[in-house]
Amino acid sequence: MFSIDGTPIPYQPVRPARPLPIVIVGAGGIVGDAHLPAYRKAGFEVVGITNRTRARAEKLAAEWNIPHVYDSVAEAVQHAPANAVYDVTIMPEQFVATLEQLPNGAAVLIQKPMGDYFWQSQEILEVCRRKHLVAAINCQLRFAPYVAAARHMLSQGLIGELYNLEVRVTLETPWELFPHVMVHPRLEIQYHSIHYIDLIRSFLGEPGRVMAKTLRHPAKVLSSTRSTILFDYGDTLHAVINTNHDHSFGPHNQESFIKWEGTKGAIKARMGLLMDYPHGVPDKFEYCLLRENEAPAWHTVELEGSWFPDAFMGTMGSLMQFKNGETSVLPTSVEDVIKTMAVVEAAYASSDGKPGAPGAAAASAATTNEKR
């Protein structure tokens, strides 16, 4: 926590008073890079893990002292504690079949994205509703320390009325580190800019429409590596995402930031994780408050933690809190993130030359599933 003019600014994820045991389904790279470091830091207990390739699960179990390795989801469920939280970290096409095997009413954290296509998102939502799962999507950027700090500053009115929210990423991304993802026909928005779409929604709500274009590099086989996404929030509020993963010209002019501008001040957060990935560079959190008869001045605050692994404490911790009844709000619930997926779908429609209207898509999805 830090303070501005006597106003405390908390930014660390709030942990549950009573952590629940975790069973992990999947043993991909993100589990060892972010999930398990976050859970150890938070003091969460991982009691078991399963993966289609058992050897990968055994390797992580040995490295992180996970007591049980299971051959299947069914076996994991059979031996899991009754109050276990299931951390599902597999690819989206496997979500529905996996969710069907979980106990009715179980708590489950599902890796983003919530499906590769909107019809898959609807199927996932339907299963979660039918089985009464306490289900959240791992949209963890919402819980990054610099995002949490900015959110609290806005809620306290410190930068006034927000009129500009910008995300800019200009760097070289080593897609080869993600072999199952880099071949996807919807690479950039579906697996990267989705973070920023969800982030913007979490601050601004549902846009009236979306205008977008996602493009490929002429010398690469990847489906898309650069995107511009513009959100329509009326006549004064500007929200835009610009990503370029093809900046192969060294670190000097690379960028990776979120910037909030308001009538009384501004905030800029450097997302250091993405630069020189996977090594990263330090994050940077700056703010400027407009004061009468004073020239604008920027101040830098050293924040503890980063997107990886600390934000993963937030997604899992908020789910545990909600399951325990410690809070009435589940920020990244499937009911909320289905709207992020509607915006993603609208962005692809716009890029293909069709009008993007995520509000209508989300409303249609909700109505369709409520009738089932």
Stockholm file with secondary structure:
# STOCKHOLM 1.0

chainA/1-372         MFSIDGTPIPYQPVRPARPLPIVIVGAGGIVGDAHLPAYRKAGFEVVGITNRTRARAEKLAAEWNIPHVYDSVAEAVQHAPANAVYDVTIMPEQFVATLEQLPNGAAVLIQKPMGDYFWQSQEILEVCRRKHLVAAINCQLRFAPYVAAARHMLSQGLIGELYNLEVRVTLETPWELFPHVMVHPRLEIQYHSIHYIDLIRSFLGEPGRVMAKTLRHPAKVLSSTRSTILFDYGDTLHAVINTNHDHSFGPHNQESFIKWEGTKGAIKARMGLLMDYPHGVPDKFEYCLLRENEAPAWHTVELEGSWFPDAFMGTMGSLMQFKNGETSVLPTSVEDVIKTMAVVEAAYASSDGKPGAPGAAAASAATTNEKR
#=GR chainA/1-372 SS CEEETTEEECCSCCCCSSCCCEEEECCCHHIIIIIHHHHHHHTCCEEEEECSSHHHHHHHHHHHTCSEEESSHHHHHHHSCTTCEEEECSCGGGHHHHHHHSCTTCEEEECSSSCSSHHHHHHHHHHHHHTTCEEEECCGGGGSHHHHHHHHHHHTTTTCSEEEEEEEEESBCCGGGCHHHHTCTTHHIIIIIHHHHHHHHHHHCCCSEEEEEEECCTTCCSSCCEEEEEEECCSSCEEEEEEETBCCSCSTTCEEEEEEEESSEEEEEECGGGTTTTTCCCCEEEEEECCTTSCCCEEEECCSCCIIIIIHHHHHHHHHHHHHTSCSCCTTBHHHHHHHHHHHHHHHHHHTTSCBCHHHHHHHHHHHHHHC
#=GC SS_cons         CEEETTEEECCSCCCCSSCCCEEEECCCHHIIIIIHHHHHHHTCCEEEEECSSHHHHHHHHHHHTCSEEESSHHHHHHHSCTTCEEEECSCGGGHHHHHHHSCTTCEEEECSSSCSSHHHHHHHHHHHHHTTCEEEECCGGGGSHHHHHHHHHHHTTTTCSEEEEEEEEESBCCGGGCHHHHTCTTHHIIIIIHHHHHHHHHHHCCCSEEEEEEECCTTCCSSCCEEEEEEECCSSCEEEEEEETBCCSCSTTCEEEEEEEESSEEEEEECGGGTTTTTCCCCEEEEEECCTTSCCCEEEECCSCCIIIIIHHHHHHHHHHHHHTSCSCCTTBHHHHHHHHHHHHHHHHHHTTSCBCHHHHHHHHHHHHHHC
//
